[in-house]
Amino acid sequence: MHELLSTRWITLHGLVALLGLVIYTIGSHTLRQRRHPSAAIAWIVSLALIPYLALPLYLLLGSRKVPRDPSARVLPAPLFKTGQSDTPAARFQHLAAAMGLAAAASYRQLAIHEDGQAALQALHAVMAGAARSLDLCTFLLGRDALGNEISELLMRRAREGVRVRLLIDGIGMYLGGRPDLKRLVAAGVEVALFVSPLHSPLPGRTNLRNHRKMVIADGRWLWSGGRNLAAEYFVGDPTSKPRKTAWIDLSFDLRGDLARQAQQRFDQDWLFATQAPPPAAPQSLDQPPTLGRTGAQLIASGPDQADDTVYSLLISSCFTAQTRILAVTPYFVPDATLLMALTLAARRGIAVDLVLPRRSNHQLADMARPAALRDMAAAGARIWLVPEMIHAKAVIIDDALALAGSANLDERSLFLNYELMIAFFEPADIRRFAQWIERQRAGASMYRARPPGALREFAEGLIRWVAFQL
């Protein structure tokens, strides 16, 4: 009898495991998931060994890409003729065009905010300057002094007749302390959760987070960068418990055609979040882009893109860098390819400087980074540790490119999140972003690698195994 029960149990386990692996294989092939190797191995092993737990988790969290709108048309990339447009900006724009991203656009009146107070003043100006529409996309809205201040301003603008839309991530809403969204709706603010973990119309995608940050007034004035709408990202809140100190972060605002493109990006995200039908009138297609034009380029990355756009552009830029790579990020958990691109750049004589917080607000991310930092230091890169929490995200390549926005140099940002970066090609503005990073580096100390003990190295390996989900 005991042997019969054991046989039935083994058979049942095998059938459930087989079902899970079949669902995983069909889903990955149909949706073209192209998973990171560590994630693929983790899912396959889990579905084979513990299918009763792994299969429900896969159905809830397993998707990495979402199907694209079949009606969306992508212009073919322009032909790249070496010598005719062989500049770093042209090469970057050619690759971006090949991945279906919008062409570079003009902008004016770029303001790079020196600190949280300047960023808050600029945010107030953008919100107060809206005459017809005010659209905000944020990962989280804090239930604190800053979040309350922003909420009050949103409600006031809505009562004044401005159409106000707030797009907030369904997970970020809880991380921000669950702001009072009902009060905003009652005042006339339109609110949408990008993906709600409890009521998601997108099965398998509750692990995909909208990490983009945009505030757009009338489709002509854009405020963006790495700041969420909570106290620690600006000036802090000494009255909160626990006390919130101000972090160092990077944001900027600008006007012009690039802001219009950001408005189109917001509109697409809003339609996706609300599951509303697209506008009846067909949108006219732009002309094929001209390679090498100055200005800036909106780089959207995430599950709604067929490619991992920010990641691919970073890899390409590291391999083609000629003089320097200067980067700032709060979390540095690169995959093997990005780490190789950075270390090879350092080994061939490129000045590679990486600015990080000594301790970030994510302990697991800090525990996952030492192996990559040791490899970077061994290759000749310099790692600078800022004593305060720095949340800025930017990469400078030579004097040809400045990437700034919401994406961290970790696997969650580069492979799972919806992110928004802006690539700047104007030499004067590239220098301004580089100078901002260098000012933060001025108070930092240089990282010195130490060989890890066996136990620590084992622990780091375990943490890196789940780093894809950090």
C-alpha positions in Angstrom: 0.0 0.0 0.0 2.8 2.4 0.9 4.6 1.6 -2.3 1.4 2.2 -4.3 1.0 5.6 -2.7 4.6 6.5 -3.3 4.3 5.5 -7.0 1.2 7.6 -7.4 2.9 10.6 -5.7 5.9 10.4 -8.0 3.6 10.1 -11.0 1.5 13.1 -9.9 4.7 15.1 -9.2 6.1 14.2 -12.6 2.9 15.2 -14.4 2.7 18.6 -12.6 6.3 19.3 -13.3 5.9 18.4 -16.9 2.8 20.6 -17.2 4.8 23.5 -15.7 7.7 23.0 -18.1 5.3 22.8 -21.1 3.6 26.1 -20.0 7.0 27.7 -19.5 8.3 26.6 -22.9 5.1 27.6 -24.8 4.9 30.9 -23.0 8.5 31.8 -23.6 8.3 30.9 -27.3 5.0 32.5 -28.0 5.8 35.8 -26.2 9.5 35.8 -27.2 10.6 36.2 -23.6 14.4 35.8 -24.2 15.1 35.4 -20.5 18.4 36.1 -18.8 20.2 32.8 -18.4 20.1 33.0 -14.5 16.4 33.6 -14.6 15.8 30.8 -17.1 17.8 28.3 -15.1 16.0 29.3 -11.9 12.5 28.9 -13.4 13.3 25.5 -15.0 14.9 24.1 -11.8 12.0 25.4 -9.7 9.3 24.0 -12.0 11.0 20.6 -12.0 11.6 20.3 -8.3 8.8 22.3 -6.6 6.2 22.7 -9.4 3.3 23.2 -6.9 4.9 26.5 -5.7 6.8 27.5 -8.9 3.9 27.1 -11.3 1.5 29.6 -9.5 4.5 32.0 -9.1 5.3 31.7 -12.8 1.7 32.4 -13.8 1.7 35.4 -11.5 5.2 36.8 -12.1 6.7 35.0 -15.0 6.3 37.3 -18.1 9.1 39.6 -19.1 7.7 40.9 -22.3 4.2 41.9 -23.3 2.8 41.5 -26.8 3.2 44.5 -29.0 0.3 46.2 -30.7 0.1 44.4 -34.1 -1.1 47.7 -35.7 1.9 49.6 -34.5 4.3 50.2 -37.5 8.0 50.7 -37.1 9.9 52.6 -39.7 12.9 50.8 -41.2 16.3 52.0 -39.9 18.1 54.3 -42.2 21.1 52.9 -44.1 24.3 53.6 -42.3 27.1 54.7 -44.6 30.5 54.6 -43.0 32.3 57.9 -43.5 29.2 59.8 -44.4 27.6 59.9 -40.9 30.3 58.0 -39.0 30.0 59.8 -35.6 29.2 58.4 -32.2 25.8 60.1 -32.3 25.1 58.7 -35.7 26.0 55.1 -34.6 23.9 55.4 -31.4 20.9 56.8 -33.4 21.3 54.1 -36.0 21.0 51.3 -33.5 18.1 53.1 -31.7 16.3 53.4 -35.0 16.9 49.7 -35.8 15.1 48.9 -32.5 12.1 51.1 -33.4 12.8 54.1 -31.1 11.7 57.6 -32.1 14.2 59.8 -33.9 16.2 62.5 -32.1 14.3 65.7 -31.5 15.2 69.3 -30.7 14.8 70.8 -27.2 15.6 74.1 -25.6 16.0 75.6 -22.1 17.5 72.5 -20.5 17.9 73.0 -16.8 19.9 70.4 -14.8 18.8 70.7 -11.2 21.7 71.1 -8.9 20.0 69.7 -5.8 16.6 68.7 -4.4 15.5 72.2 -3.7 16.2 73.3 -7.3 14.4 70.2 -8.5 11.3 70.9 -6.4 11.2 74.5 -7.6 11.3 73.4 -11.2 8.6 70.7 -10.5 6.3 73.4 -9.0 7.0 75.7 -12.0 6.0 72.9 -14.5 2.9 72.0 -12.6 1.8 75.6 -12.2 2.6 76.4 -15.8 0.1 73.9 -17.3 -2.8 75.6 -19.0 -4.6 72.6 -20.5 -3.1 69.4 -19.4 -0.8 68.1 -16.6 0.4 64.5 -16.8 2.5 62.8 -14.1 4.1 59.3 -14.3 5.9 58.1 -11.2 6.9 54.9 -9.6 5.7 56.1 -6.2 3.9 59.0 -4.5 5.0 59.3 -0.9 2.5 59.6 1.9 4.7 62.3 3.5 5.1 66.0 3.5 6.3 66.1 -0.1 3.7 63.7 -1.4 0.9 65.7 0.4 2.3 68.9 -1.1 2.2 67.5 -4.7 -1.3 66.0 -4.1 -2.6 69.4 -3.0 -1.2 71.1 -6.1 -2.6 68.4 -8.3 -6.1 68.8 -6.8 -5.9 72.6 -7.1 -4.9 72.4 -10.8 -7.8 70.0 -11.5 -10.3 72.3 -9.8 -8.9 75.2 -12.0 -10.0 73.3 -15.1 -6.7 71.7 -16.1 -6.9 68.0 -17.1 -4.7 66.2 -14.6 -3.7 62.6 -15.0 -1.6 60.6 -12.5 0.0 57.3 -13.5 1.5 55.4 -10.6 2.9 51.9 -10.4 0.8 49.4 -8.6 3.7 48.1 -6.6 5.3 51.5 -6.0 2.0 52.7 -4.6 2.5 50.4 -1.6 6.2 51.2 -1.3 5.3 54.9 -1.0 2.9 54.3 1.9 -0.4 54.0 0.0 -1.2 57.7 -0.8 -4.9 58.8 -0.6 -5.8 58.3 -4.2 -9.5 58.5 -3.6 -9.1 62.1 -2.4 -7.3 62.9 -5.6 -10.1 61.3 -7.7 -12.8 63.2 -5.8 -11.0 66.5 -6.7 -11.1 65.7 -10.4 -7.6 64.1 -10.8 -7.7 61.1 -13.2 -5.7 58.3 -11.5 -4.5 55.0 -13.0 -2.4 52.2 -11.6 0.0 50.9 -14.2 -0.2 47.3 -12.9 -2.1 46.5 -9.8 -0.8 43.4 -8.0 -4.2 42.5 -6.8 -6.5 43.4 -9.7 -4.2 43.1 -12.7 -5.8 42.5 -16.1 -2.3 41.3 -17.2 -1.8 37.7 -15.9 1.8 36.9 -15.3 3.0 40.5 -15.4 2.6 41.7 -11.9 6.4 41.6 -11.5 6.8 44.2 -14.3 7.1 47.7 -12.8 6.7 51.1 -14.4 9.8 52.9 -13.1 9.5 55.9 -15.6 9.4 59.4 -14.3 7.7 62.2 -16.3 5.8 65.4 -15.5 4.5 67.1 -18.7 2.7 70.4 -19.0 0.6 70.9 -22.1 2.9 68.5 -24.1 5.6 71.2 -24.3 7.4 71.2 -21.0 9.0 68.1 -19.6 10.4 67.4 -16.1 12.2 64.1 -15.8 15.1 62.1 -14.2 15.5 59.7 -11.4 13.4 61.3 -8.6 10.2 59.7 -7.3 7.6 62.0 -5.7 8.5 61.5 -2.1 10.4 63.5 0.5 13.7 61.7 0.5 14.2 62.3 -3.2 14.1 66.1 -2.8 14.6 67.9 0.6 13.9 65.2 3.2 11.3 65.3 6.0 12.7 65.8 9.5 9.3 65.4 11.1 8.7 61.9 9.7 9.2 58.7 11.8 11.7 57.4 10.9 13.3 60.7 9.9 13.8 61.0 6.1 17.0 62.6 5.1 17.5 64.1 1.6 19.2 61.9 -1.0 21.4 63.1 -3.8 19.5 62.7 -7.1 19.5 63.9 -10.7 16.6 65.5 -12.5 16.2 68.1 -15.3 13.5 69.9 -17.3 13.3 71.1 -20.8 11.0 72.3 -23.5 10.5 71.7 -27.2 9.8 68.7 -29.6 11.3 66.3 -27.1 8.6 67.1 -24.6 6.0 66.4 -27.3 7.6 62.9 -27.8 7.4 62.4 -24.0 3.7 63.3 -24.1 3.2 60.6 -26.7 5.0 58.1 -24.6 2.9 59.0 -21.6 -0.3 58.7 -23.7 0.7 55.1 -24.7 1.4 54.1 -21.1 -1.9 55.6 -20.0 -3.9 53.7 -22.6 -2.1 50.5 -21.6 -2.8 51.0 -17.9 -6.4 51.9 -18.4 -7.0 49.3 -21.1 -8.7 52.1 -23.1 -9.1 51.7 -26.9 -6.6 53.8 -28.9 -7.7 57.0 -30.6 -9.9 56.4 -33.7 -7.9 58.8 -35.9 -4.7 57.1 -37.3 -1.5 58.7 -36.3 0.6 60.0 -39.2 4.1 58.4 -39.6 7.2 60.5 -39.2 9.8 60.6 -42.0 12.8 58.3 -41.5 15.3 59.9 -39.1 18.4 61.7 -40.2 21.4 60.1 -38.5 23.8 62.2 -36.5 21.5 65.1 -35.8 22.0 66.9 -32.6 19.4 67.4 -29.9 18.3 64.5 -27.8 16.5 61.1 -28.1 13.9 59.5 -25.9 14.9 56.0 -25.0 12.0 53.9 -23.7 13.0 50.5 -22.4 11.0 47.7 -20.9 8.5 44.9 -21.6 6.7 47.0 -24.2 9.8 47.1 -26.4 10.8 44.1 -28.5 14.5 44.6 -27.6 16.2 45.5 -24.3 16.9 49.0 -25.6 18.8 50.7 -22.9 20.9 47.6 -22.2 21.7 47.2 -25.9 22.7 50.8 -26.4 24.8 50.7 -23.2 26.7 47.6 -24.4 27.3 49.1 -27.9 28.4 52.5 -26.4 30.9 50.8 -24.0 32.5 48.9 -26.9 32.8 52.0 -29.1 34.0 54.4 -26.3 37.2 56.2 -27.2 38.3 58.2 -24.1 36.0 57.8 -21.1 33.0 56.2 -19.5 31.6 58.1 -16.5 28.6 56.6 -14.7 26.5 57.2 -11.6 24.0 54.7 -10.3 22.6 53.8 -6.8 22.6 50.0 -7.6 25.3 48.3 -9.6 24.4 44.6 -10.3 25.3 44.2 -13.9 24.9 41.0 -15.9 28.0 39.3 -17.3 27.9 41.0 -20.7 27.6 44.6 -19.4 30.3 43.8 -16.8 32.6 42.5 -19.6 31.9 45.6 -21.8 32.9 47.9 -18.9 36.0 45.9 -17.9 37.2 45.5 -21.5 36.9 49.3 -21.9 39.0 49.8 -18.9 41.6 47.3 -20.1 42.0 49.0 -23.4 42.8 52.3 -21.7 39.4 54.0 -21.5 39.0 56.0 -18.3 36.1 54.2 -16.6 34.7 55.9 -13.5 31.7 54.6 -11.6 30.1 56.7 -8.8 28.0 54.7 -6.2 26.7 55.3 -2.7 28.8 53.7 0.0 25.6 52.2 1.3 22.3 52.3 -0.7 18.8 51.9 0.6 18.7 48.3 -0.7 21.0 46.0 1.4 20.6 43.0 -1.0 21.8 45.1 -3.9 24.8 46.2 -1.9 25.5 42.6 -1.0 25.3 41.5 -4.6 27.7 44.1 -6.0 31.2 43.3 -4.5 32.2 40.6 -7.1 31.5 43.1 -10.0 33.3 45.9 -8.2 36.4 43.6 -7.7 36.4 42.7 -11.4 36.1 46.4 -12.3 38.9 47.5 -10.0 41.1 44.6 -11.3 40.6 45.9 -14.9 41.7 49.4 -14.0 38.3 51.1 -13.5 37.9 53.5 -10.6 34.9 53.2 -8.3 34.0 56.1 -6.2 31.9 55.7 -3.0 29.8 58.7 -2.0 29.1 58.8 1.8 25.4 59.8 1.3 22.7 57.9 -0.5 22.9 58.9 -4.2 20.0 57.9 -6.4 21.1 59.5 -9.6 21.2 57.6 -12.9 23.4 58.8 -15.8 26.1 57.6 -18.1 28.6 59.8 -20.1 30.4 58.3 -23.1 33.4 60.4 -24.3 32.1 63.9 -25.2 29.5 62.4 -27.5 26.7 61.1 -25.4 25.0 61.7 -22.0 22.3 59.2 -20.9 20.1 60.4 -18.0 16.8 59.2 -16.6 15.3 56.5 -14.5 17.3 53.3 -15.3 19.7 51.8 -12.8 22.7 49.7 -13.8 21.1 46.5 -12.4 19.3 43.6 -14.0 15.8 44.6 -12.8 16.1 48.0 -14.5 17.7 46.7 -17.7 15.5 43.6 -18.2 12.3 43.9 -16.3 11.2 47.5 -15.6 9.6 50.0 -17.8 12.3 52.7 -17.9 12.8 56.1 -19.6 16.2 57.5 -20.4 17.1 60.5 -22.6 20.2 60.5 -24.7 21.7 64.0 -25.1 24.0 64.8 -28.0 24.7 68.5 -27.6 28.4 68.8 -26.5 27.7 71.7 -24.1 25.0 69.8 -22.3 27.0 66.6 -22.2 29.7 68.6 -20.4 27.1 69.9 -17.9 25.9 66.4 -17.0 29.5 65.3 -16.7 30.3 68.2 -14.4 27.3 67.4 -12.2 28.6 63.8 -11.7 32.1 65.1 -11.1 30.8 67.4 -8.3 29.3 64.4 -6.6 32.5 62.4 -7.0 34.5 65.2 -5.4 33.4 64.2 -1.9 33.7 60.4 -2.5 36.4 58.0 -1.5 37.9 55.4 -3.9 36.9 51.8 -3.5 39.8 49.4 -2.6 39.1 45.7 -3.4 39.7 43.1 -0.8 39.8 39.3 -1.4 36.7 37.8 0.0 36.6 34.8 2.4 35.1 31.5 1.2 31.9 32.0 3.2 31.4 35.6 1.9 32.1 34.5 -1.7 29.5 31.7 -1.3 27.0 34.2 0.1 27.6 36.7 -2.7 27.0 33.9 -5.3 23.7 33.0 -3.7 22.6 36.6 -3.7 23.7 37.2 -7.3 21.6 34.1 -8.3 18.5 36.1 -7.4 19.9 39.5 -8.4 17.7 39.5 -11.5 14.7 40.1 -9.2 16.4 42.8 -6.9 
